[in-house]
Amino acid sequence: MATIKVQGMTCQHCVQAVTQALSGIEGVENVTVSLPKGEASFEETKPVDMEEVKKAVKKAGYKVEI
C-alpha cells in the first residue's frame, strides 16, 4: 500500500475530492484518505507513476508530498 501526504485538506469535501482524484488513476484501488493525518493511502494493481498521482491531486486543488 502506498501512502502520500496531502496538504490543504480541511473538510470531508476535501477528502472526497482527493479520493475521487486518486480513484480516477488507472491501477489505483482501495483509496483511503485521512483528514486528521493529512494522508492518502491506496493499493496499486499495477505500477503507478507518482508524478501522475501528484498531478491528479494538484488538479483537485491540493499539494502532495511523497
N, C-alpha and C positions, 0 to 999 in steps of 0.2 A: 504494500500500500504506500502510495506517495503522499507526502504532506507538504503543503506550501503555506507560508504566512501571507495573509491578505490584510492590507491596511485600508482603512476608510469605511469599514462596515460599522453601522450604528444601530441597525434595527432588523427586524425579521424580513422586511422587504429587501434589504441588502443581502441577507442570507439566501433568499430565493433567487435574486439576480445572479449571484455568484454560482449557485447550484445549477441554474439553467445554462449559464455560460460554459461551465465545465462539462455539463452533460451533453452539450452540443458538439463536443470534440470526439471524433471517431477514435475508438479504442479506450475511452474513459467510461467507467461504470461505477455504481455504488458511491456516488458523491455524498460526502458528509461535511457540512460546514458548521463550525463552532463560532458563534458570535463572541462569547466570553474570552475564548483563547485567540481569536483572530486568525483561525486556521481553516484550511480546507483539506480534506483527505479524499483520495479516490484510488480505485483499482485500475490497473492498466491491462486490458485484454490483449494488447499488442503494444510495442514500444511507442511512446508518445513524446513528441518534441516539446520540451519545456518552453521553448520560445512561442509555440502555438498556445500553450497554456497561459503564458504571460499576456499574449495579445488578446485572448478571449476575455480574460479578467479585466484587462485595461479597457477594452471596448465596453464592458459593463459598467465602467466608472471607478474601478478600484486599482490599487497598486499591489504588486506581488513581490514577495521575497522568497527565493528558493533556497 
